[in-house]
């Protein structure tokens, strides 16, 4: 589930499914999109804080739900992919523990990201026989440089908060006990600044690459959906559910 509340001009959006390591379902995508859109439309909201627990951001998509209701052009989950990049208000994210797949790619659309030393990021799309999503094949090379992005996207191995910081994904690494406090402090600082200046400055920074990102999200989404029915993806996902190593030797 997703919890949302507004206090002191900050909209807090919490991934709250700890029993499944905050694995994201279609309903949760819808809830996040609705909470973000409501925050952006609320004149009393000056900043958004997105977080999970101090020891878990999200393990990525809930694979069982994902396979039962795969994304498509009319999928309700895709609204999240429209809302987050276009948000006019600043978004602060707090990341502890796993940040897998969408848990990493969504951060590329946030403004300030704080992570704990125990945070672990991963972009395992190629390993699953699909392709990266949410504009990550455009934004990550832009942030990290091509070679660093290629390592993270092609090999798909887990990487540390320190490496995420070096790649430009994370703003700062903070102790776990201070994570939410530090992220809330940043959101509070943003909320105290002139709101129109904040919105215009964010728009100026985002507009340079905005159309290119939108096009890339669309192309990634098309290939992502196409790849879901590929033999490689079926082998990868069956192997994951069966807890065995996938065999790609016949492809």
C-alpha positions in Angstrom: 0.0 0.0 0.0 0.9 3.7 -0.3 0.4 6.2 2.5 0.1 9.9 1.8 -0.2 12.8 4.1 0.5 16.5 4.0 2.0 18.4 6.9 3.9 21.7 7.1 3.6 22.2 3.4 5.3 18.9 2.7 3.4 16.0 1.0 4.9 12.7 2.3 4.3 9.6 0.1 5.3 6.4 1.8 5.7 2.9 0.2 4.3 0.8 3.0 4.3 -2.9 2.1 7.1 -4.1 4.4 6.0 -7.8 4.3 6.9 -7.8 0.5 9.9 -5.4 0.8 7.7 -2.7 -0.7 7.4 -4.6 -4.0 5.1 -2.4 -6.2 1.8 -3.6 -7.5 -0.4 -2.0 -10.1 -2.6 -0.5 -7.4 0.4 1.0 -5.7 1.5 2.7 -9.0 -2.0 4.1 -9.2 -1.9 5.3 -5.6 1.5 6.9 -6.1 0.4 8.7 -9.3 -2.8 10.0 -7.5 -0.8 11.2 -4.5 1.8 13.0 -6.7 -0.8 14.6 -8.9 -2.8 15.8 -5.8 0.4 17.2 -4.2 1.2 19.1 -7.4 -2.3 20.5 -7.6 -2.4 21.5 -3.9 -1.4 25.2 -3.5 -0.4 24.5 0.2 2.1 21.9 -0.8 5.6 23.2 -1.5 7.7 20.0 -1.6 7.2 16.2 -1.9 9.0 13.6 0.2 9.0 10.0 -1.2 10.3 7.2 1.0 9.9 3.6 2.2 11.3 2.3 5.5 14.8 3.2 6.6 15.9 -0.4 5.7 13.9 -0.8 2.5 12.9 1.5 -0.3 11.4 -1.0 -2.8 12.4 -4.4 -4.2 10.9 -3.3 -7.5 7.9 -4.6 -9.3 5.9 -7.3 -7.6 6.7 -10.0 -10.2 3.5 -12.1 -9.6 1.3 -9.1 -10.0 3.4 -7.9 -13.0 3.0 -11.2 -14.9 -0.7 -11.4 -14.2 -1.2 -7.8 -15.3 1.6 -6.9 -17.7 2.0 -3.2 -18.6 0.6 -1.8 -21.8 -0.4 1.4 -23.4 -3.7 1.4 -21.5 -2.4 0.0 -18.2 -3.3 2.2 -15.2 0.3 1.9 -13.9 1.7 4.0 -16.8 0.1 7.1 -15.4 2.9 7.1 -12.8 5.3 7.3 -15.7 3.6 10.5 -16.9 3.1 12.2 -13.6 6.5 11.9 -11.9 8.6 13.4 -14.6 6.2 16.3 -15.1 5.8 17.3 -11.5 6.4 21.0 -11.0 7.2 20.9 -7.3 10.6 19.5 -5.9 10.8 15.9 -5.0 13.0 14.6 -2.2 13.6 10.8 -1.9 14.9 8.8 1.0 16.4 5.5 0.1 17.4 2.7 2.5 18.0 -1.0 1.8 16.9 -2.4 -1.6 16.2 0.0 -4.5 15.7 -2.5 -7.4 14.6 -1.7 -10.9 11.9 0.9 -10.8 13.3 1.7 -7.3 16.4 3.1 -9.0 14.9 4.4 -12.2 12.3 6.6 -10.5 15.1 8.3 -8.6 16.4 9.7 -11.9 13.2 11.9 -12.0 13.6 13.2 -8.4 15.5 16.3 -7.4 17.3 15.4 -4.1 18.0 11.9 -3.1 19.5 10.7 0.2 20.5 7.1 0.8 22.0 5.1 3.7 25.3 3.2 3.4 23.3 0.0 3.4 21.2 1.0 0.4 21.6 -1.3 -2.6 20.7 -0.3 -6.1 20.2 -2.6 -9.1 19.0 -2.3 -12.7 18.4 -6.0 -13.6 16.4 -5.4 -16.8 18.8 -7.2 -19.2 19.1 -10.1 -16.8 15.3 -10.5 -17.0 15.3 -10.5 -20.8 13.6 -7.1 -21.1 15.0 -3.5 -21.5 15.4 -0.7 -19.0 12.5 1.7 -18.5 11.4 5.1 -17.3 13.9 7.0 -19.4 16.9 5.4 -17.7 18.7 4.7 -21.0 18.7 8.4 -21.6 19.1 9.9 -18.1 21.7 7.6 -16.7 24.3 8.1 -19.5 23.6 11.8 -19.1 24.2 11.7 -15.4 27.0 9.1 -15.1 28.6 9.1 -18.5 28.2 6.3 -21.0 30.7 3.8 -19.6 29.4 4.0 -16.0 25.8 3.7 -17.3 26.7 0.8 -19.5 28.2 -1.1 -16.5 25.0 -0.5 -14.4 22.5 -1.2 -17.2 24.2 -4.0 -19.2 25.6 -6.0 -16.4 22.7 -5.2 -14.0 24.7 -6.0 -10.8 23.8 -4.5 -7.4 25.8 -1.4 -6.5 26.3 0.6 -3.4 25.1 4.0 -2.3 28.6 5.3 -2.7 28.7 4.2 -6.3 25.2 5.6 -6.8 26.5 8.9 -5.5 29.5 8.8 -7.8 27.2 8.2 -10.7 25.0 11.2 -9.9 21.9 9.2 -8.8 22.2 10.0 -5.1 22.8 13.5 -3.6 24.3 12.4 -0.3 24.9 9.2 1.8 23.7 9.6 5.4 23.6 7.2 8.4 20.4 5.1 8.5 19.3 6.6 11.8 19.3 10.0 10.2 17.9 9.2 6.8 14.3 10.3 7.1 15.3 13.3 9.3 17.8 14.4 6.7 15.4 14.0 3.8 12.7 15.8 5.8 15.1 18.7 6.5 15.8 19.1 2.8 12.1 19.1 2.0 11.5 21.6 4.8 14.2 23.9 3.4 12.7 23.7 -0.1 9.2 24.4 1.4 10.5 27.6 3.0 11.9 29.0 -0.3 10.0 31.2 -2.8 7.7 28.6 -4.4 7.5 30.2 -7.9 11.3 30.5 -8.0 11.6 26.9 -7.1 9.1 25.8 -9.8 10.6 27.9 -12.5 14.2 26.8 -11.7 13.2 23.2 -11.8 11.3 23.7 -15.1 14.3 25.4 -16.6 16.6 22.5 -15.7 14.1 19.8 -16.8 13.0 21.5 -20.0 16.5 21.1 -21.7 16.0 17.3 -22.0 12.3 17.0 -21.3 11.1 16.1 -24.8 14.0 13.7 -25.4 13.2 12.0 -22.1 9.5 11.7 -23.0 10.4 10.1 -26.4 12.8 7.7 -24.8 10.3 6.7 -22.1 7.9 5.9 -25.0 10.4 3.9 -27.0 11.6 2.0 -23.9 7.9 1.2 -23.0 7.2 -0.1 -26.5 10.3 -2.4 -26.4 9.6 -3.3 -22.7 6.1 -4.6 -23.5 7.3 -6.3 -26.7 10.1 -8.1 -24.8 7.8 -9.4 -22.1 6.6 -12.1 -24.5 10.1 -13.0 -25.8 11.5 -16.5 -25.1 14.4 -14.8 -23.2 12.1 -13.0 -20.8 10.0 -16.1 -20.2 13.1 -18.1 -19.4 14.4 -15.4 -17.1 11.2 -14.9 -15.2 10.4 -18.6 -14.9 13.9 -19.1 -13.5 13.4 -16.3 -11.0 10.1 -17.8 -9.8 11.6 -21.3 -9.7 14.7 -20.0 -7.9 17.1 -21.3 -10.4 19.8 -19.9 -12.7 18.4 -19.0 -16.1 19.8 -20.7 -19.2 20.2 -18.4 -22.2 22.6 -20.7 -24.1 20.0 -21.8 -26.6 19.2 -18.2 -27.7 
